[in-house]
Amino acid sequence: MPELPEVEVSRLGITPHLLGESVMRVVVRNPSLRWPVPTEIQELTGLTITGIRRRAKYLLLETDWGTAILHLGMSGNLKVLPHGTPAGKHDHVDIEFANGKLLRLNDPRRFGCLLWTREAVEQHPLLARLGPEPLTDAFDGDYLYQRSRGRKTAIKQFIMDNHIVVGVGNIYANESLFAAGISPKREAGNIGRERYLKLAGEIKAVLAKAIGQGGTTLKDFTGSDGKPGYFVQELQVYGRAEQPCVQCGGLLKEIRMNGRSTVFCPRCQR
């Protein structure tokens, strides 16, 4: 599933090609995504893209008339291609621009979405109750400490809750907790302020590094196959169950938490 860094790299990749460009046509081949693509999406035709933002894992294509809301779901990706590029089986939507390029949404599992709103996008039901962005000043250790008081939820689930903070997916929760030396099983309400200061800093560092690694692949957004090249992740624990811990040499342990793979070091994480 594309996580926040992949979505941010997608935003960085498409922005130079689409920002300030006028939409010529919207082609919807299959409207049956997670939610039906609304017919109102055709209101994009003739409008100019004035902004391309990310909120959590949603991409927002802004115009003076309204905002298109894109989500890549579990298997989606975006391609910037020339007009006339033949569509494949899972190429569900094209947004064609006056500069001869198109933005293509490919989504084999169809769990993504393309929606349209003319209201303030921050008040849209999908966005209104989201927590702060992890790479902004609104998110820090003091914020996590205050939100965690009285919470018996395991810390891994706590930081993966989009109402607490957006974009800390399973991979990055594993990695951040390892870097902070916190067991994923610890109750959120039983972790002190100083450890939250450390954890918030590690979340920021892990996500920023992932985005930075992805930035080296931006040229691939217009490669021969049109597919963005996501970064090769340098993971310390995720996917390394029963391998040696990079800090102490002990074996990493894997458990399931809320159905998700959770890998940690029993020695280094308390």
C-alpha positions as CSV (number, residue, x, y, z in Angstrom):
1,M,0.0,0.0,0.0
2,P,1.4,3.4,-0.9
3,E,2.3,5.2,2.4
4,L,2.8,8.9,3.1
5,P,6.3,9.1,1.6
6,E,5.3,7.4,-1.6
7,V,2.3,9.8,-1.9
8,E,4.5,12.8,-1.2
9,V,7.0,11.6,-3.9
10,S,4.0,11.2,-6.3
11,R,3.0,14.8,-5.5
12,L,6.6,16.0,-6.1
13,G,6.7,14.0,-9.3
14,I,3.5,15.3,-11.0
15,T,3.7,18.9,-9.9
16,P,6.2,20.2,-12.5
17,H,4.1,18.7,-15.3
18,L,0.6,19.8,-14.1
19,L,0.8,22.9,-12.0
20,G,-0.5,25.9,-13.9
21,E,-1.8,23.8,-16.7
22,S,-5.3,23.8,-18.1
23,V,-7.5,20.7,-18.2
24,M,-8.7,19.8,-21.6
25,R,-10.7,16.6,-20.9
26,V,-11.4,14.1,-18.2
27,V,-11.8,10.5,-19.4
28,V,-13.4,8.1,-16.9
29,R,-13.2,4.5,-18.2
30,N,-14.3,2.8,-15.0
31,P,-16.1,4.9,-12.3
32,S,-16.4,2.0,-9.9
33,L,-13.5,2.8,-7.5
34,R,-13.8,2.7,-3.7
35,W,-16.5,5.3,-4.2
36,P,-18.1,6.0,-7.6
37,V,-16.3,8.7,-9.5
38,P,-18.9,11.5,-9.5
39,T,-20.1,12.9,-12.8
40,E,-19.2,16.4,-11.4
41,I,-15.5,15.5,-12.0
42,Q,-16.2,16.8,-15.5
43,E,-16.3,20.3,-14.0
44,L,-12.5,20.1,-14.1
45,T,-12.6,20.6,-17.9
46,G,-11.3,24.1,-18.8
47,L,-10.0,24.8,-15.3
48,T,-6.4,25.5,-14.4
49,I,-4.5,23.6,-11.7
50,T,-3.5,26.3,-9.2
51,G,-2.1,24.0,-6.5
52,I,-1.2,20.4,-5.8
53,R,-1.2,19.5,-2.1
54,R,-1.1,16.4,0.0
55,R,-3.2,15.9,3.1
56,A,-2.4,12.6,4.8
57,K,-2.4,10.2,1.9
58,Y,-4.8,12.3,-0.2
59,L,-3.6,14.3,-3.2
60,L,-5.5,17.6,-3.7
61,L,-5.6,19.1,-7.2
62,E,-6.8,22.6,-6.6
63,T,-8.5,25.0,-9.0
64,D,-10.3,28.3,-8.5
65,W,-13.6,26.4,-8.9
66,G,-13.1,23.3,-6.8
67,T,-10.7,20.6,-5.7
68,A,-10.2,17.0,-7.0
69,I,-9.4,14.6,-4.2
70,L,-7.2,11.6,-5.2
71,H,-6.3,8.6,-3.1
72,L,-4.2,5.7,-4.4
73,G,-5.8,3.0,-2.2
74,M,-3.9,-0.2,-1.8
75,S,-2.4,-0.6,-5.2
76,G,-2.9,2.6,-7.2
77,N,-0.3,4.8,-8.9
78,L,-0.2,7.9,-11.0
79,K,1.5,8.2,-14.4
80,V,2.3,11.4,-16.4
81,L,2.1,10.4,-20.1
82,P,1.7,12.0,-23.5
83,H,-1.7,12.3,-25.0
84,G,-2.7,9.2,-27.0
85,T,-0.9,6.7,-24.8
86,P,-2.9,3.5,-25.0
87,A,-4.7,2.6,-21.8
88,G,-4.2,-0.7,-20.1
89,K,-6.7,-2.9,-18.2
90,H,-6.4,-1.0,-14.9
91,D,-6.1,2.5,-16.2
92,H,-9.4,3.9,-15.0
93,V,-9.1,7.7,-15.3
94,D,-7.2,10.2,-17.5
95,I,-7.0,13.9,-16.9
96,E,-5.7,15.4,-20.1
97,F,-4.0,18.8,-20.1
98,A,-3.4,21.5,-22.8
99,N,0.4,20.9,-22.6
100,G,0.0,17.5,-24.3
101,K,0.3,15.5,-21.1
102,L,-2.2,13.5,-19.2
103,L,-2.4,12.3,-15.6
104,R,-3.4,8.6,-15.5
105,L,-4.8,6.8,-12.4
106,N,-3.9,3.1,-12.5
107,D,-5.5,1.0,-9.7
108,P,-5.7,-2.8,-10.1
109,R,-7.7,-3.3,-6.9
110,R,-9.9,-0.3,-7.2
111,F,-9.6,0.8,-3.6
112,G,-8.5,4.3,-4.6
113,C,-10.8,7.2,-5.3
114,L,-11.2,10.4,-7.3
115,L,-13.8,12.8,-5.9
116,W,-14.7,16.4,-6.5
117,T,-15.8,19.2,-4.1
118,R,-16.6,22.8,-4.5
119,E,-16.6,23.4,-0.8
120,A,-13.6,24.1,1.5
121,V,-11.6,20.9,1.1
122,E,-10.5,20.9,4.7
123,Q,-14.1,20.4,5.7
124,H,-14.7,17.4,3.4
125,P,-15.8,14.4,5.5
126,L,-12.7,12.5,4.5
127,L,-10.4,15.2,5.7
128,A,-12.2,17.1,8.5
129,R,-11.2,14.9,11.4
130,L,-7.6,14.1,10.5
131,G,-4.8,14.7,12.9
132,P,-1.8,17.0,12.2
133,E,0.8,16.3,9.5
134,P,3.8,14.6,11.1
135,L,6.4,16.9,9.4
136,T,4.8,20.1,10.6
137,D,5.3,22.1,13.8
138,A,1.8,21.1,14.9
139,F,3.2,17.6,15.6
140,D,5.7,17.1,18.4
141,G,6.4,15.1,21.5
142,D,4.3,17.4,23.8
143,Y,1.3,16.9,21.5
144,L,1.7,13.1,21.6
145,Y,2.1,13.2,25.4
146,Q,-1.0,15.2,25.9
147,R,-3.1,13.1,23.5
148,S,-1.9,9.9,25.1
149,R,-2.9,10.6,28.7
150,G,-5.3,7.9,30.0
151,R,-5.0,5.9,26.8
152,K,-4.6,2.1,27.2
153,T,-4.2,1.6,23.5
154,A,-0.8,0.0,22.5
155,I,1.6,2.7,21.3
156,K,1.9,1.3,17.8
157,Q,-1.9,1.5,17.3
158,F,-1.9,5.0,18.9
159,I,0.6,6.5,16.4
160,M,-1.1,4.8,13.5
161,D,-4.4,6.4,14.3
162,N,-5.1,9.1,11.7
163,H,-7.1,11.1,14.2
164,I,-3.9,11.4,16.3
165,V,-1.4,12.0,13.5
166,V,-1.6,11.2,9.8
167,G,0.7,9.1,7.7
168,V,2.4,6.9,10.2
169,G,1.7,3.6,8.4
170,N,2.7,0.2,9.5
171,I,6.3,0.3,8.1
172,Y,7.1,3.7,9.7
173,A,5.5,2.8,13.0
174,N,7.8,-0.2,13.3
175,E,10.8,1.8,12.3
176,S,10.1,4.8,14.5
177,L,9.4,2.8,17.6
178,F,12.6,0.9,17.1
179,A,14.6,4.1,16.7
180,A,13.0,5.5,19.8
181,G,13.6,2.3,21.8
182,I,9.9,1.8,22.7
183,S,8.1,-1.5,22.7
184,P,5.2,-1.5,20.3
185,K,3.1,-3.2,23.0
186,R,3.5,-0.5,25.6
187,E,0.3,1.3,26.6
188,A,0.3,4.8,25.2
189,G,-0.8,6.3,28.5
190,N,2.2,4.7,30.3
191,I,4.9,6.4,28.3
192,G,6.5,9.6,29.7
193,R,7.0,13.0,28.1
194,E,10.7,12.6,27.4
195,R,10.2,9.3,25.5
196,Y,7.4,11.0,23.5
197,L,9.8,13.8,22.6
198,K,12.2,11.1,21.3
199,L,9.5,9.3,19.4
200,A,8.1,12.4,17.7
201,G,11.6,13.2,16.5
202,E,12.2,9.7,15.2
203,I,8.8,9.7,13.3
204,K,9.8,13.0,11.6
205,A,13.3,11.6,10.8
206,V,12.1,8.3,9.4
207,L,9.5,9.9,7.2
208,A,11.8,12.7,6.0
209,K,14.5,10.1,5.1
210,A,12.0,8.0,3.1
211,I,10.8,11.1,1.2
212,G,14.4,12.1,0.5
213,Q,15.3,8.7,-0.8
214,G,12.2,8.8,-3.1
215,G,13.2,12.1,-4.5
216,T,16.0,10.5,-6.4
217,T,13.4,8.7,-8.6
218,L,11.4,11.6,-9.8
219,K,12.6,11.3,-13.3
220,D,10.9,8.0,-13.5
221,F,7.5,9.7,-13.5
222,T,8.0,10.2,-17.3
223,G,10.0,7.0,-17.9
224,S,9.2,4.6,-20.7
225,D,6.6,2.8,-18.7
226,G,5.3,5.9,-17.0
227,K,5.6,4.3,-13.5
228,P,7.0,6.2,-10.6
229,G,10.0,4.6,-9.1
230,Y,9.5,4.4,-5.4
231,F,12.6,4.4,-3.1
232,V,14.4,1.4,-1.9
233,Q,13.9,1.5,1.8
234,E,16.6,1.0,4.3
235,L,14.7,-0.8,7.0
236,Q,16.0,-1.6,10.5
237,V,13.3,-3.9,11.7
238,Y,10.3,-4.2,9.3
239,G,10.5,-7.4,7.2
240,R,13.6,-8.6,9.2
241,A,11.9,-11.0,11.7
242,E,14.4,-13.5,13.2
243,Q,17.3,-11.6,11.8
244,P,20.0,-9.9,14.1
245,C,19.1,-6.6,15.6
246,V,21.4,-3.9,14.1
247,Q,22.0,-2.5,17.6
248,C,22.4,-5.5,20.0
249,G,22.7,-8.5,17.7
250,G,19.8,-10.3,19.3
251,L,17.1,-11.8,17.1
252,L,14.2,-9.6,16.1
253,K,10.7,-10.8,17.0
254,E,7.6,-10.7,14.9
255,I,4.1,-10.6,16.4
256,R,0.6,-9.6,15.0
257,M,-1.1,-6.5,16.3
258,N,-4.5,-5.7,14.8
259,G,-3.7,-8.0,12.0
260,R,-0.5,-6.2,11.0
261,S,3.1,-7.5,11.1
262,T,5.0,-6.0,14.0
263,V,8.7,-6.5,14.2
264,F,10.8,-5.3,17.2
265,C,13.8,-6.1,19.4
266,P,12.8,-7.4,22.8
267,R,16.2,-6.2,24.2
268,C,16.4,-2.7,22.8
269,Q,12.7,-1.7,22.9
270,R,11.1,-1.4,26.3
